[in-house]
Amino acid sequence: MTATTQSVSKPARAAHFKARRLVILLPYLWLVVFFLLPFLIVLKISLSQTAIAQPPYTPVFDPGGGLAGLGELLAALSLDNYALLLNDQIYVLSYGRSLAIAALSTAMLLLIGYPIAYGIARSPRRWQPILFMLVVLPFWTSFLIRVYAWINILQREGLLNQVLLALHVVAAPVTWLATDTAIYIGIVYSYLPFMALPIYATLDKLPESLLEAAAW
């Protein structure tokens, strides 16, 4: 009886193991097909030269060439495009400004997102789902719609200027659109949940005894 049970359980365990491997393999296959392969294609194009042809770059990989064709393709690739990026001041300044905006936006997101996450994590349990939903709620609306809403708010006759004029904070409408201020507002508003929610998930796991011990 025991031998029969073992003989039956071994194929069952093998099938269960194969099913687990398949479940684990599917996400990796998804990443390879929809992330890694497109990334490699873009990388290959970035190492190619512009050409008036279809496709508009050279060299073009010919599967019929086999390994020899692959070797010719690799030999024809060039780093000229990356050299152009490093030598052209327009690209250098653009990348530098993008990094500065990203760094400052991240700092602003941290300053705003951490208190929100801390407040949710330390609020009563019955209020946490409601507060969590208020943070997640913007995701229910299309990103494009939210951006257009901010354009209407920040335009010269928009809601923000109307409020500032009504409160006598400014004497004339302020130009917000097409400024660094509008960029920071858009970035902080769009990515605030991505900052607050991971911090909240971490703070919620911390026992309060650690906070009490740290206060002494």
Buried (B, 14 or more C-beta within 10 A) or exposed (E): EEEEEEEEEEEEEEEEEEEEEEEEEEEEEEEEEEEEEEEEEEEBEBBBEEEEEEEEBEBBEEEEEEEEBEEEBEEEBEEEEEEEBEEEEEEEEEEEEEEEBEEBBBEBBEEBBBEBBBBBBEEEEEEBEEBBEEBEEEEEEEEEEBEEEBBEBBBEEBEBBEEBBEEEEEEEBBEBEEEEEBEBBBBBBBBBBEBBBEBBEEBEEEEEEEEEEEEE
